[in-house]
Amino acid sequence: MLLRNPTLLRLFIAQALYWSCSMIGITLTALVGLQLAPLNSLATLPLALLVLGNLLSTQPLSLFMQRHGRRPGLLLGALAGIGGGLLSALGVWQASFLLFCLGALPIGVYQASAMYYRFAALEEVDEAHKGRASAWVIGGGVCAALLAPTLTLWSRNALATPYVGAYLLLAALALLALLPLAGLREGSVPAPASGGLRGLGELLGRPRIRAAMATTAIGHGLMIMVMNATPLAMSFCGLALEDGARVIQWHMLGMFLPAFVAGPLVDRLGSQRVALLGIALLALSAGVALAGQGLGHFLIASCLLGMGWNLMLVAGTTLLGSAHAPGERGQAQGLMELGNGTVAAGASFASGALLSSIGWNPVNLAMLPLLALALLALRGAAGKAAAPA
């Protein structure tokens, strides 16, 4: 499908470049924040601000693309990534925690735009292949998982000031993403449905919309919370940065390799069953993390964490697509990403505070009640009607 459909291939390449940027941030940002921040509890503040940038831009980006098409909105996001990488590099070079935090905000805008790649993929295929299209574009992150750890370790000391090179590399990768995005073919732009609070209320009144949002928001928020805390937890356990990069690599492989299975599973078994499997994998990840703090525990738990996130994201995305009309695309997709960003923003800030105050185990225990909420939402949507015409 990727080779036959040039739009999917371009989105796959753009996804690989975005997640290469993201992996640099996941591996290094909390550690750089720990060096620059006045208090250890503020080490993950740049990551929280990145998610805040995502949160503030996700709905405007969605509505902008509803009116003007995918290509302008996705190009705007990549330009924000370039600016954020340059500003972050300047903050590290000048040892300014303020500048480093400010650089995280436009990187969050880039993240918000990249989350719409999977929605753009849904619009390129028929109903029987939507799960595969979305999943295989998400699977572009496999390339990042294979290449980004080496790039991260090389770039951190590429220049005289440690870590400056890594954030310049982030800006360069975002610049490269402009090439595939600029060549995207613009399809039809459906007329927007009635907007405002009334339109949002109508969407939230549908159990399938609520279940789709809960599935992706909880899966994404838990992944962000645990993954942001992982490099710091490994550092506190005396493990080297090279070990941290290896764990992040396994996490990224867990995030993206299942996409090539998740898509066909969604098309054959349905979104809700695949979401249940994702919930089970996240619970298993928490169990492995609670069993010990050796390198092997971090590797396996992080891989399972990524796998559960992937299944919940693919399932929730496809479930959302079945629950809204074409004219509601901008509002529904923006609403999902707003929920994801809100949960992830709280999770990003909470991860550093929880880890610094009460330790690694409570971070993992906090996953279980939230997974129970996702189960309840999916149960409430079982057998409900699909999208209106």
N, C-alpha and C positions, 0 to 999 in steps of 0.2 A: 504493500500500500504506500509506503514511504517513497519508493522509487517511481511509482506510477503517478503520484500526486505531488507536483512541485510545491504547492503551498504547504503541505504537511512536512516535506523535506526541509523547507526554509524554517518552519517553526521548530522542527527537531534541532537544527543547527543553532538557532537563536536560544533554544532551551539549554543546549550544552554550554554555550558561552555564558549565559546568565548563571547557571549553577556552578560554573568554575569560579565566577566572581563570589557567589554565595559561600562556596567552600572556603575560600580565602578568609572571608569574614567570620565564618563559624570557627575556624581553627585559631585565628589570631586576635580577633577583636576583644574578647574578654581578657586575654592575657595583656594586650596593650593597654586596655582600660585599667587593669590592676596596677600597671606601672605608672600611669598618668593620673589616676583618680586620687583625690585627697583622702578618701576612705575606702577600705576594701569592699564595703557593702555597695559602693557605687560602680564596681568594676563592670557590671553588665548594663549600666545606664546607656552607653552608646548603642548596644543591641536593642534596648527598649525604645530608644529614639528612632532607630531604623524601622522598627515595627510601627512606631507612631507616624512616621512619614508615609508608610504603607497605608495606615488607617485613614489619614487625612486625604489621601489622593485617590483611594480605590473607587469611591462612588463617583467623584467628578470624572475620572478617567472612563468609567463604564458609560456614563451618560454622554460624554464627549464622543466615544466610539459608536454609540447608538445613533448619533446624529451625523457624524462625519466619516465613519468607517474605521476599520481596525488599524490600517497602516499608519495614519497620523498619530493615533494614540500610542501605539507600540514604539514608534520612532521617538516620540517625546519621552517615553520612559527610559530608553537607552541613553538619550542625551543627559538625562538626570543622573544616570549611573556614572557617566564620564565625569560630570561635575563633582559628584559625591566622592569618587575615588581620588580626584585631585585635591579636594579640600581635606580629606582624611590624611593624605600623604603630607600635606602642609602642616596639619596638626601634630603628626608624629615628629616631623623634622624640627618643629619649634617647641616640642614637648608641651604643647598646649592641650589640655583636656577639653577646654571649651571648643576649640576648633575641631578637634577629633569628634566630639559629640555632634557638632553642627554638620560635619561631613556625612554622618550617618543618615540624616533626614532625606537628602535627595537619593541616596542609595535605596532607601525605603520606597521612594517613588518608582525606581527601576524594578524593585521587587514586585510592587503592585501591578505594574504593567506586564511583567513576565507571567504572573498568575493568570492572565487572560489568554495566554497562548493555547491552553487546553480548550477554552471556550471557542476560540477561532477555529480549532480543529473540528469541533462538532459541526460547524456550519459547512464543512467541505465534503461531508459524506451523507449517505442515506441512513435511515433509522436503524437498520440491521448492523451497521458498522460503527456506531457512535462510540461505544465503549472502547473499541480498538483504536480509533483515531485519537481520542483523548489520551488513552494510556500510552500510546507509542510516541506521542509528542512529549509527554512527561518523561518517557524513557530516554530522551536526549541527555538526561543527567548522567547516564552511564558513562558517557565520554568524559564528563567532568570528574566522576569518581575515579577513573583510571589515570587521568592526567594531572588533575589539580593538586594532589598531595605533593608530587614532585615539584611542580611550579611554585607551590607555597613555600616549601623548604628552601628552594633555590633563591626565591625573590626576597625572603626575609633578610638576608645578608648580602644582597646584590649591590647595595650602595653603602656608603660609609656609615650612615645612620641606620641602625637596624629597623626593619619593618617598613621603611619608606618605600622601598622597591616593591613590596607586596601590594601596597595600595595604588602605586602607579600602574602595576600590572592589572589591577582590577579595572582602572580607567581604560587601559588599552583593550581589554577584553570587551568592555561595553562599547568601545568604538568599533571593534570588529563586528559586533552584533548589528550595527546599522546596515551592513551590506545585505544580509539575507532579508532583513525586515523591509528595506527600501524596495525590494523586488516583489513583495507580496501583491497578489492579484486581489483587487477589491471586488467583492461580490455585491449582491443587492443589500441595501441598508433598509430594513423594515421600518415603517412609520412607527414612532413611539406610541405606546398606549397611554392612557390617562395617567398622569404622574401625581406627584404630591403624596401627602400622607394617606389619602384614600387608596391610591394604587398600592402603596406599601402595605396597608392594612389588608387589602384583598389578597395579596401574595402570602402574608403571614397567616392568614386564615386557613390556608390549605395545609393539611397534615404532611403531605409529601414535601412541600417546601420547607416546613419546619424540620422534618427528619433529615433532609439533605443538608440544611444549614448546620444542624447539630452534629451530623456525622463529620463534615469537613472541619468545622470550627474546633471541635473537641480533639479530633485526631491531629490537626495542625498545631493547636495550642499546646498539647502534651508533648508533641515532638519538639517544639521550640523550647519549652521549659526544660526538658531533660537534656536536650542536646547542647543548649547554652551552658548548662551547669557541668557538662561532662569534662571539657578541658580543664576547668578549675578543680573539679573533684580529683582528676588524675594528677594534677599538679600537687594538690594537698597530700595525695597518696605517695608522692615521691617518684612518679613515673615521668619519663623524659618527654620533651616536645615531639620527638620523632614517634614515640608511642601514641601520643595524642593524634598526630596526623594519620597514623595507621588506623586508629579507631574511627576517626572521621571518614576515612576512605571506606571502611567496612559499612559504616552507617549509610554513606551515599550509595554504595552498591545495593544495600538493602532497600533504600528509597526508590531506586529506579529499575533494577533488574526485574522485579516482579511485574512491572508495567506490561511486559510482553506476554504475561500470563493473565494479569488482571483484566485487560481489555476483553479478550475472548471469554473469560469467566463471566463478566458482567453481561455480555451479549447473550450468553447461553443460560446462565442461572438467575440473572436479575441483580439489580443494584443492592437490594436489601440483604440478600444472602452473602454477597461479597463483603458488605460493610460489617456484618456479624463476624466474619472471619478476620477482618482487620482489627476489630475490638479484641478478639481472643489473642491475637499476636501481640498487641500492646500490653495486655495483662501478663502475658508470658514474659515480655521484656522486663516488666517491673519485678517479676519473681526472680529472674536471673540476677538483676542488679542487687536485689536484697540478699541474695545468697552469698555474696562476697565482693571484694574490691580489688581483685587481681586483674592483670591485663586481659586474661581470657574472659572474665566476667564482663568487663567493659566492652570487649569486642562483640561477644554474642548478644548482650543486651542492646547495644547500639544497632546492630544489624536487624534484630527483631523489631526495634523501634521504627526503623526506616521502612521495613516491610509492612507493618501495621498502618503507618501513615499513608503509604502508597495505595493500599487497598481501600482505605476509608476515603481518600481524596478522589480516586477514580470512581468509586461507587457513588459518593455524594454528588460529584459533578454530573454524572449521567442521570442520577435520580432527579436532580434539579431540572435538567433539560427536558425531562418527561412531564414536568409539572407546570410549565408556563408556555404561553403563546409567543410567536416570534416578536410581536410588538412589545412584549414585556421583557425582552432580553436584557436591555440595559439595566432596568430596575432590579430584576431577579438576580442577575450575575453580580451587580454591584452590592446588593444586599448580602449575598453569600460572602463576598470578599470583605465587606465591612464587618461581618460577624467573625470571620477568620482573623482579621486584623485586630479587632477588639480583644479577643481572647488571647491572641499571641502577644499583644502589647503587655497585658497583665502578666502573662507567663514569663516573658523576657525579664521584666524587672523583678518578679518574684523569685526567679531561679537563683540569682545572686544573693538576694536577701535570705532565702531559705537555706542555701548552702552554707553561707557564712554564719548563720545564727544557730540552726538546729541540725545541719548535716545532710549527707547524701541520701540516707534511707528515707527521711520524710518527703524528699522530692519525688521519690518513686512511689511511696505509699499514696501520695496525693493523686496519682493517676486513677486509682480504683473507683472512687465515688464518681468521678467525671465520666468514666467509661460506663458506669451504671446509668447515668443520665442519657447517654447516647443510645443505650439499649431501650430505654423507655420511649424515646422519641421514635425509634424505628418500629417498635411494637405499635405505637399509635397510628403509624402510617400504613400498616400492613393492609393490603387489599383496597386502598383508596384509589379513587379515579385518577387518571392521567391529566395532562394539561388540557385546558380549554382550546378550542380551535382558534 
